[in-house]
């Protein structure tokens, strides 16, 4: 699955040849992260399309964040340039979470007051 994730993440991130190794590692980490978040009884294959997209978006967001710069990529006749990488990364993570929402464990947390 990692090769499929990398294939999707490359144009999303605008990764150049010098970033290929880092992006491959980020794809592996994203695959592991999303696999661990899956609800009991749900496999990556059962939600393959959403899983691949979410992992690719997560990996791309990681590269964009690490780069700290502009995102540029071309797909056919369409060219996209985004100068604020942190907003792009945030949007990619948000969309990844939306895609995987039906398949992952609920994120439960609580906030406790601290007496000073």
DRENTORKOL-3810 file (N, C-alpha, C; in nm, 4 decimals):
REM DRENTORKOL-3810
@n.u->0.0813; n.v->-0.1194; n.w->0.0000; ca.u->0.0000; ca.v->0.0000; ca.w->0.0000; c.u->0.0863; c.v->0.1267; c.w->0.0000
@n.u->0.2083; n.v->0.1134; n.w->0.0536; ca.u->0.2939; ca.v->0.2313; ca.w->0.0652; c.u->0.3250; c.v->0.2931; c.w->-0.0711
@n.u->0.3455; n.v->0.2114; n.w->-0.1743; ca.u->0.3722; ca.v->0.2650; ca.w->-0.3080; c.u->0.2528; c.v->0.3442; c.w->-0.3607
@n.u->0.1319; n.v->0.2947; n.w->-0.3358; ca.u->0.0113; ca.v->0.3667; ca.w->-0.3782; c.u->-0.0005; c.v->0.4999; c.w->-0.3052
@n.u->0.0313; n.v->0.4990; n.w->-0.1763; ca.u->0.0267; ca.v->0.6221; ca.w->-0.0973; c.u->0.1283; c.v->0.7217; c.w->-0.1512
@n.u->0.2488; n.v->0.6752; n.w->-0.1795; ca.u->0.3540; ca.v->0.7616; ca.w->-0.2330; c.u->0.3139; c.v->0.8194; c.w->-0.3683
@n.u->0.2524; n.v->0.7376; n.w->-0.4519; ca.u->0.2080; ca.v->0.7848; ca.w->-0.5832; c.u->0.1081; c.v->0.8995; c.w->-0.5696
@n.u->0.0194; n.v->0.8902; n.w->-0.4714; ca.u->-0.0791; ca.v->0.9963; ca.w->-0.4484; c.u->-0.0185; c.v->1.1176; c.w->-0.3780
@n.u->0.0735; n.v->1.0936; n.w->-0.2857; ca.u->0.1305; ca.v->1.2021; ca.w->-0.2057; c.u->0.2257; c.v->1.2911; c.w->-0.2851
@n.u->0.2909; n.v->1.2353; n.w->-0.3855; ca.u->0.3903; ca.v->1.3128; ca.w->-0.4601; c.u->0.3315; c.v->1.4378; c.w->-0.5252
@n.u->0.2256; n.v->1.4277; n.w->-0.6038; ca.u->0.1710; ca.v->1.5512; ca.w->-0.6615; c.u->0.1031; c.v->1.6411; c.w->-0.5576
@n.u->0.0445; n.v->1.5814; n.w->-0.4543; ca.u->-0.0185; ca.v->1.6633; ca.w->-0.3495; c.u->0.0826; c.v->1.7525; c.w->-0.2789
@n.u->0.2019; n.v->1.6984; n.w->-0.2575; ca.u->0.3044; ca.v->1.7710; ca.w->-0.1833; c.u->0.3926; c.v->1.8560; c.w->-0.2726
@n.u->0.3907; n.v->1.8288; n.w->-0.4025; ca.u->0.4810; ca.v->1.8977; ca.w->-0.4928; c.u->0.6251; c.v->1.8559; c.w->-0.4693
@n.u->0.6453; n.v->1.7335; n.w->-0.4219; ca.u->0.7788; ca.v->1.6852; ca.w->-0.3864; c.u->0.8705; c.v->1.6803; c.w->-0.5069
@n.u->0.9900; n.v->1.7331; n.w->-0.4883; ca.u->1.0934; ca.v->1.7246; ca.w->-0.5897; c.u->1.1765; c.v->1.6003; c.w->-0.5678
@n.u->1.2680; n.v->1.5732; n.w->-0.6597; ca.u->1.3511; ca.v->1.4542; ca.w->-0.6514; c.u->1.4321; c.v->1.4467; c.w->-0.5233
@n.u->1.4767; n.v->1.5606; n.w->-0.4729; ca.u->1.5561; ca.v->1.5612; ca.w->-0.3508; c.u->1.4723; c.v->1.5370; c.w->-0.2259
@n.u->1.3418; n.v->1.5383; n.w->-0.2400; ca.u->1.2520; ca.v->1.5150; ca.w->-0.1265; c.u->1.1886; c.v->1.3760; c.w->-0.1289
@n.u->1.2212; n.v->1.2965; n.w->-0.2302; ca.u->1.1571; ca.v->1.1656; ca.w->-0.2484; c.u->1.1794; c.v->1.0728; c.w->-0.1290
@n.u->1.2995; n.v->1.0694; n.w->-0.0770; ca.u->1.3288; ca.v->0.9818; ca.w->0.0367; c.u->1.2498; c.v->1.0196; c.w->0.1602
@n.u->1.2453; n.v->1.1482; n.w->0.1886; ca.u->1.1689; ca.v->1.1957; ca.w->0.3047; c.u->1.0207; c.v->1.1678; c.w->0.2865
@n.u->0.9690; n.v->1.1921; n.w->0.1674; ca.u->0.8267; ca.v->1.1672; ca.w->0.1437; c.u->0.7941; c.v->1.0193; c.w->0.1590
@n.u->0.8825; n.v->0.9307; n.w->0.1131; ca.u->0.8598; ca.v->0.7862; ca.w->0.1292; c.u->0.8512; c.v->0.7488; c.w->0.2770
@n.u->0.9383; n.v->0.8068; n.w->0.3590; ca.u->0.9329; ca.v->0.7809; ca.w->0.5030; c.u->0.8048; c.v->0.8355; c.w->0.5646
@n.u->0.7637; n.v->0.9534; n.w->0.5225; ca.u->0.6392; ca.v->1.0114; ca.w->0.5727; c.u->0.5182; c.v->0.9276; c.w->0.5320
@n.u->0.5229; n.v->0.8689; n.w->0.4138; ca.u->0.4142; ca.v->0.7807; ca.w->0.3692; c.u->0.4073; c.v->0.6556; c.w->0.4563
@n.u->0.5221; n.v->0.5994; n.w->0.4884; ca.u->0.5254; ca.v->0.4811; ca.w->0.5753; c.u->0.4700; c.v->0.5157; c.w->0.7131
@n.u->0.5094; n.v->0.6306; n.w->0.7650; ca.u->0.4607; ca.v->0.6735; ca.w->0.8966; c.u->0.3102; c.v->0.7002; c.w->0.8929
@n.u->0.2618; n.v->0.7613; n.w->0.7873; ca.u->0.1179; ca.v->0.7896; ca.w->0.7755; c.u->0.0380; c.v->0.6599; c.w->0.7652
@n.u->0.0888; n.v->0.5637; n.w->0.6891; ca.u->0.0205; ca.v->0.4338; ca.w->0.6782; c.u->0.0103; c.v->0.3676; c.w->0.8151
@n.u->0.1192; n.v->0.3680; n.w->0.8903; ca.u->0.1198; ca.v->0.3081; ca.w->1.0238; c.u->0.0234; c.v->0.3825; c.w->1.1162
@n.u->0.0273; n.v->0.5134; n.w->1.1123; ca.u->-0.0589; ca.v->0.5948; ca.w->1.1984; c.u->-0.2068; c.v->0.5670; c.w->1.1709
@n.u->-0.2466; n.v->0.5695; n.w->1.0446; ca.u->-0.3878; ca.v->0.5462; ca.w->1.0117; c.u->-0.4287; c.v->0.4019; c.w->1.0396
@n.u->-0.3375; n.v->0.3072; n.w->1.0211; ca.u->-0.3680; ca.v->0.1672; ca.w->1.0525; c.u->-0.3971; c.v->0.1514; c.w->1.2012
@n.u->-0.3173; n.v->0.2170; n.w->1.2842; ca.u->-0.3366; ca.v->0.2077; ca.w->1.4292; c.u->-0.4653; c.v->0.2759; c.w->1.4754
@n.u->-0.5145; n.v->0.3705; n.w->1.3995; ca.u->-0.6373; ca.v->0.4417; ca.w->1.4365; c.u->-0.7648; c.v->0.3684; c.w->1.3965
@n.u->-0.7531; n.v->0.2672; n.w->1.3107; ca.u->-0.8725; ca.v->0.1976; ca.w->1.2619; c.u->-0.9493; c.v->0.1323; c.w->1.3764
@n.u->-1.0826; n.v->0.1370; n.w->1.3664; ca.u->-1.1669; ca.v->0.0694; ca.w->1.4648; c.u->-1.1405; c.v->-0.0798; c.w->1.4601
@n.u->-1.1678; n.v->-0.1465; n.w->1.5695; ca.u->-1.1544; ca.v->-0.2917; ca.w->1.5745; c.u->-1.2417; c.v->-0.3541; c.w->1.4664
@n.u->-1.1851; n.v->-0.4476; n.w->1.3940; ca.u->-1.2593; ca.v->-0.5171; ca.w->1.2899; c.u->-1.2550; c.v->-0.4487; c.w->1.1544
@n.u->-1.1977; n.v->-0.3304; n.w->1.1451; ca.u->-1.1873; ca.v->-0.2583; ca.w->1.0180; c.u->-1.0435; c.v->-0.2686; c.w->0.9690
@n.u->-1.0276; n.v->-0.3050; n.w->0.8421; ca.u->-0.8942; ca.v->-0.3131; ca.w->0.7832; c.u->-0.8763; c.v->-0.2011; c.w->0.6813
@n.u->-0.7522; n.v->-0.1746; n.w->0.6496; ca.u->-0.7220; ca.v->-0.0721; ca.w->0.5493; c.u->-0.7821; c.v->-0.1095; c.w->0.4138
@n.u->-0.7844; n.v->-0.2374; n.w->0.3829; ca.u->-0.8415; ca.v->-0.2819; ca.w->0.2547; c.u->-0.9918; c.v->-0.2551; c.w->0.2472
@n.u->-1.0612; n.v->-0.2629; n.w->0.3592; ca.u->-1.2056; ca.v->-0.2395; ca.w->0.3596; c.u->-1.2407; c.v->-0.0942; c.w->0.3294
@n.u->-1.1511; n.v->-0.0040; n.w->0.3586; ca.u->-1.1755; ca.v->0.1389; ca.w->0.3314; c.u->-1.0616; c.v->0.1932; c.w->0.2464
@n.u->-1.0178; n.v->0.1128; n.w->0.1512; ca.u->-0.8963; ca.v->0.1388; ca.w->0.0725; c.u->-0.8903; c.v->0.2789; c.w->0.0125
@n.u->-0.9925; n.v->0.3224; n.w->-0.0551; ca.u->-0.9880; ca.v->0.4535; ca.w->-0.1219; c.u->-0.9680; c.v->0.5651; c.w->-0.0198
@n.u->-1.0481; n.v->0.5639; n.w->0.0851; ca.u->-1.0355; ca.v->0.6675; ca.w->0.1884; c.u->-0.9009; c.v->0.6574; c.w->0.2583
@n.u->-0.8568; n.v->0.5344; n.w->0.2858; ca.u->-0.7304; ca.v->0.5123; ca.w->0.3546; c.u->-0.6128; c.v->0.5664; c.w->0.2734
@n.u->-0.6083; n.v->0.5317; n.w->0.1457; ca.u->-0.4993; ca.v->0.5783; ca.w->0.0602; c.u->-0.4966; c.v->0.7310; c.w->0.0516
@n.u->-0.6127; n.v->0.7898; n.w->0.0318; ca.u->-0.6191; ca.v->0.9359; ca.w->0.0224; c.u->-0.5779; c.v->1.0016; c.w->0.1538
@n.u->-0.6272; n.v->0.9515; n.w->0.2642; ca.u->-0.5957; ca.v->1.0098; ca.w->0.3950; c.u->-0.4470; c.v->0.9967; c.w->0.4269
@n.u->-0.3896; n.v->0.8811; n.w->0.3991; ca.u->-0.2472; ca.v->0.8618; ca.w->0.4257; c.u->-0.1629; c.v->0.9518; c.w->0.3361
@n.u->-0.2013; n.v->0.9642; n.w->0.2095; ca.u->-0.1279; ca.v->1.0517; ca.w->0.1176; c.u->-0.1380; c.v->1.1975; c.w->0.1614
@n.u->-0.2569; n.v->1.2390; n.w->0.2028; ca.u->-0.2749; ca.v->1.3767; ca.w->0.2497; c.u->-0.1942; c.v->1.4027; c.w->0.3765
@n.u->-0.1911; n.v->1.3061; n.w->0.4659; ca.u->-0.1134; ca.v->1.3203; ca.w->0.5894; c.u->0.0354; c.v->1.3315; c.w->0.5598
@n.u->0.0847; n.v->1.2458; n.w->0.4708; ca.u->0.2263; ca.v->1.2494; ca.w->0.4343; c.u->0.2608; c.v->1.3809; c.w->0.3644
@n.u->0.1756; n.v->1.4238; n.w->0.2725; ca.u->0.1987; ca.v->1.5505; ca.w->0.2026; c.u->0.1995; c.v->1.6663; c.w->0.3009
@n.u->0.1073; n.v->1.6647; n.w->0.3959; ca.u->0.1018; ca.v->1.7700; ca.w->0.4974; c.u->0.2306; c.v->1.7720; c.w->0.5793
@n.u->0.2834; n.v->1.6555; n.w->0.6107; ca.u->0.4088; ca.v->1.6478; ca.w->0.6848; c.u->0.5247; c.v->1.7080; c.w->0.6074
@n.u->0.5310; n.v->1.6791; n.w->0.4777; ca.u->0.6385; ca.v->1.7339; ca.w->0.3958; c.u->0.6250; c.v->1.8852; c.w->0.3817
@n.u->0.5033; n.v->1.9306; n.w->0.3580; ca.u->0.4793; ca.v->2.0742; ca.w->0.3429; c.u->0.5145; c.v->2.1479; c.w->0.4714
@n.u->0.4752; n.v->2.0907; n.w->0.5837; ca.u->0.5077; ca.v->2.1520; ca.w->0.7134; c.u->0.6588; c.v->2.1560; c.w->0.7341
@n.u->0.7246; n.v->2.0467; n.w->0.7040; ca.u->0.8693; ca.v->2.0394; ca.w->0.7196; c.u->0.9429; c.v->2.1341; c.w->0.6275
@n.u->0.8870; n.v->2.1551; n.w->0.5125; ca.u->0.9474; ca.v->2.2436; ca.w->0.4138; c.u->0.9349; c.v->2.3884; c.w->0.4579
@n.u->0.8202; n.v->2.4203; n.w->0.5167; ca.u->0.7974; ca.v->2.5561; ca.w->0.5644; c.u->0.7876; c.v->2.6592; c.w->0.4546
@n.u->0.7666; n.v->2.6164; n.w->0.3335; ca.u->0.7630; ca.v->2.7108; ca.w->0.2224; c.u->0.6425; c.v->2.6905; c.w->0.1337
@n.u->0.6588; n.v->2.7248; n.w->0.0094; ca.u->0.5492; ca.v->2.7239; ca.w->-0.0860; c.u->0.5232; c.v->2.5843; c.w->-0.1413
@n.u->0.3998; n.v->2.5606; n.w->-0.1779; ca.u->0.3580; ca.v->2.4383; ca.w->-0.2448; c.u->0.3334; c.v->2.4737; c.w->-0.3901
@n.u->0.3954; n.v->2.4000; n.w->-0.4809; ca.u->0.3742; ca.v->2.4233; ca.w->-0.6227; c.u->0.3634; c.v->2.2878; c.w->-0.6920
@n.u->0.2601; n.v->2.2719; n.w->-0.7729; ca.u->0.2527; ca.v->2.1521; ca.w->-0.8543; c.u->0.1666; c.v->2.1773; c.w->-0.9750
@n.u->0.1852; n.v->2.0954; n.w->-1.0773; ca.u->0.1116; ca.v->2.1068; ca.w->-1.2011; c.u->0.0510; c.v->1.9715; c.w->-1.2330
@n.u->-0.0758; n.v->1.9734; n.w->-1.2709; ca.u->-0.1446; ca.v->1.8524; ca.w->-1.3149; c.u->-0.2111; c.v->1.8857; c.w->-1.4482
@n.u->-0.1540; n.v->1.8366; n.w->-1.5552; ca.u->-0.2066; ca.v->1.8711; ca.w->-1.6873; c.u->-0.1883; c.v->2.0187; c.w->-1.7155
@n.u->-0.2978; n.v->2.0862; n.w->-1.7482; ca.u->-0.2934; ca.v->2.2290; ca.w->-1.7780; c.u->-0.3149; c.v->2.3157; c.w->-1.6556
@n.u->-0.3346; n.v->2.2529; n.w->-1.5402; ca.u->-0.3630; ca.v->2.3277; ca.w->-1.4178; c.u->-0.2373; c.v->2.3372; c.w->-1.3330
@n.u->-0.2036; n.v->2.4589; n.w->-1.2942; ca.u->-0.0887; ca.v->2.4815; ca.w->-1.2075; c.u->-0.1374; c.v->2.5454; c.w->-1.0790
@n.u->-0.0922; n.v->2.4934; n.w->-0.9656; ca.u->-0.1347; ca.v->2.5445; ca.w->-0.8363; c.u->-0.0116; c.v->2.5919; c.w->-0.7600
@n.u->-0.0208; n.v->2.7115; n.w->-0.7049; ca.u->0.0856; ca.v->2.7656; ca.w->-0.6210; c.u->0.0230; c.v->2.8147; c.w->-0.4930
@n.u->0.0730; n.v->2.7662; n.w->-0.3819; ca.u->0.0248; ca.v->2.8060; ca.w->-0.2496; c.u->0.1446; c.v->2.8558; c.w->-0.1725
@n.u->0.1403; n.v->2.9791; n.w->-0.1292; ca.u->0.2569; ca.v->3.0351; ca.w->-0.0621; c.u->0.2555; c.v->3.0103; c.w->0.0883
@n.u->0.1404; n.v->2.9853; n.w->0.1456; ca.u->0.1326; ca.v->2.9624; ca.w->0.2904; c.u->0.1174; c.v->2.8137; c.w->0.3161
@n.u->0.2301; n.v->2.7455; n.w->0.3352; ca.u->0.2308; ca.v->2.6006; ca.w->0.3508; c.u->0.1559; c.v->2.5514; c.w->0.4725
@n.u->0.1564; n.v->2.6282; n.w->0.5814; ca.u->0.0922; ca.v->2.5787; ca.w->0.7026; c.u->-0.0590; c.v->2.5672; c.w->0.6850
@n.u->-0.1194; n.v->2.6568; n.w->0.6100; ca.u->-0.2641; ca.v->2.6484; ca.w->0.5842; c.u->-0.2959; c.v->2.5289; c.w->0.4953
@n.u->-0.2139; n.v->2.5056; n.w->0.3965; ca.u->-0.2335; ca.v->2.3910; ca.w->0.3085; c.u->-0.2210; c.v->2.2613; c.w->0.3878
@n.u->-0.1190; n.v->2.2519; n.w->0.4702; ca.u->-0.0985; ca.v->2.1319; ca.w->0.5512; c.u->-0.2169; c.v->2.1103; c.w->0.6454
@n.u->-0.2643; n.v->2.2169; n.w->0.7063; ca.u->-0.3787; ca.v->2.2066; ca.w->0.7977; c.u->-0.5024; c.v->2.1572; c.w->0.7235
@n.u->-0.5256; n.v->2.2092; n.w->0.6036; ca.u->-0.6410; ca.v->2.1669; ca.w->0.5247; c.u->-0.6302; c.v->2.0211; c.w->0.4818
@n.u->-0.5100; n.v->1.9779; n.w->0.4457; ca.u->-0.4904; ca.v->1.8376; ca.w->0.4077; c.u->-0.5181; c.v->1.7446; c.w->0.5258
@n.u->-0.4695; n.v->1.7825; n.w->0.6435; ca.u->-0.4956; ca.v->1.6998; ca.w->0.7627; c.u->-0.6447; c.v->1.6951; c.w->0.7954
@n.u->-0.7106; n.v->1.8074; n.w->0.7827; ca.u->-0.8549; ca.v->1.8147; ca.w->0.8111; c.u->-0.9327; c.v->1.7241; c.w->0.7148
@n.u->-0.8983; n.v->1.7286; n.w->0.5871; ca.u->-0.9668; ca.v->1.6448; ca.w->0.4884; c.u->-0.9370; c.v->1.4973; c.w->0.5131
@n.u->-0.8146; n.v->1.4641; n.w->0.5514; ca.u->-0.7797; ca.v->1.3250; ca.w->0.5825; c.u->-0.8659; c.v->1.2736; c.w->0.6975
@n.u->-0.8813; n.v->1.3542; n.w->0.8010; ca.u->-0.9638; ca.v->1.3137; ca.w->0.9159; c.u->-1.1099; c.v->1.2961; c.w->0.8744
@n.u->-1.1585; n.v->1.3842; n.w->0.7883; ca.u->-1.2971; ca.v->1.3743; ca.w->0.7415; c.u->-1.3187; c.v->1.2446; c.w->0.6635
@n.u->-1.2254; n.v->1.2124; n.w->0.5756; ca.u->-1.2371; ca.v->1.0905; ca.w->0.4954; c.u->-1.2384; c.v->0.9644; c.w->0.5819
@n.u->-1.1581; n.v->0.9651; n.w->0.6863; ca.u->-1.1431; ca.v->0.8452; ca.w->0.7686; c.u->-1.2388; c.v->0.8393; c.w->0.8871
@n.u->-1.3149; n.v->0.9425; n.w->0.9094; ca.u->-1.4048; ca.v->0.9479; ca.w->1.0258; c.u->-1.4923; c.v->0.8228; c.w->1.0423
@n.u->-1.5493; n.v->0.7685; n.w->0.9353; ca.u->-1.6338; ca.v->0.6498; ca.w->0.9546; c.u->-1.5578; c.v->0.5226; c.w->0.9941
@n.u->-1.4270; n.v->0.5231; n.w->0.9808; ca.u->-1.3490; ca.v->0.4010; ca.w->0.9977; c.u->-1.2571; c.v->0.3980; c.w->1.1196
@n.u->-1.2406; n.v->0.5103; n.w->1.1852; ca.u->-1.1446; ca.v->0.5164; ca.w->1.2956; c.u->-1.2140; c.v->0.5242; c.w->1.4304
@n.u->-1.1359; n.v->0.4921; n.w->1.5324; ca.u->-1.1842; ca.v->0.5011; ca.w->1.6697; c.u->-1.2137; c.v->0.6477; c.w->1.7014
@n.u->-1.3129; n.v->0.6687; n.w->1.7850; ca.u->-1.3453; ca.v->0.8048; ca.w->1.8278; c.u->-1.2285; c.v->0.8610; c.w->1.9068
@n.u->-1.2025; n.v->0.9884; n.w->1.8858; ca.u->-1.0962; ca.v->1.0547; ca.w->1.9608; c.u->-1.1560; c.v->1.1104; c.w->2.0883
@n.u->-1.1458; n.v->1.0332; n.w->2.1938; ca.u->-1.2005; ca.v->1.0765; ca.w->2.3233; c.u->-1.0903; c.v->1.1399; c.w->2.4060
@n.u->-1.1232; n.v->1.2482; n.w->2.4650; ca.u->-1.0290; ca.v->1.3119; ca.w->2.5559; c.u->-1.1073; c.v->1.3942; c.w->2.6548
@n.u->-1.0449; n.v->1.4245; n.w->2.7663; ca.u->-1.1113; ca.v->1.5081; ca.w->2.8656; c.u->-1.0117; c.v->1.6116; c.w->2.9176
@n.u->-1.0667; n.v->1.7192; n.w->2.9628; ca.u->-0.9836; ca.v->1.8256; ca.w->3.0186; c.u->-1.0176; c.v->1.8356; c.w->3.1655
@n.u->-0.9168; n.v->1.8321; n.w->3.2491; ca.u->-0.9378; ca.v->1.8407; ca.w->3.3935; c.u->-0.8833; c.v->1.9733; c.w->3.4440
@n.u->-0.9543; n.v->2.0281; n.w->3.5373; ca.u->-0.9086; ca.v->2.1521; ca.w->3.5975; c.u->-0.7913; c.v->2.1277; c.w->3.6907
@n.u->-0.7047; n.v->2.2229; n.w->3.6987; ca.u->-0.5888; ca.v->2.2137; ca.w->3.7852; c.u->-0.5973; c.v->2.3276; c.w->3.8867
@n.u->-0.5924; n.v->2.2909; n.w->4.0112; ca.u->-0.5963; ca.v->2.3934; ca.w->4.1169; c.u->-0.4588; c.v->2.4539; c.w->4.1322
@n.u->-0.4588; n.v->2.5857; n.w->4.1461; ca.u->-0.3295; ca.v->2.6544; ca.w->4.1569; c.u->-0.2921; c.v->2.6947; c.w->4.2939
END
